[in-house]
């Protein structure tokens, strides 16, 4: 998990450096790449789906989830960061649950 967090940090820094060096030239319009991004979904709903997809990843380098394909690079980086946080929180909650379960089991004996 530390590798994933470090990778996210490197990608965020690279994104910031690239964003700062961009000139005033207009960027070409991006068309949605993913058929899963339905036009009926709001940007917030698409972003939340991306966050949930990142959080569901196992930690292996699974690449960019399909739910994130319609997001810009900066939107994806933010969603990725939030997804990793969500994944970490779920892991912490599970660990706390197991600690409490072990504590109760030890107290019963």
Secondary structure as GFF3:
##gff-version 3
##sequence-region A 1 109
A	DSSP	alpha_helix	2	21	.	.	.	ID=ss1
A	DSSP	alpha_helix	43	56	.	.	.	ID=ss2
A	DSSP	three_ten_helix	66	68	.	.	.	ID=ss3
A	DSSP	alpha_helix	73	108	.	.	.	ID=ss4
###
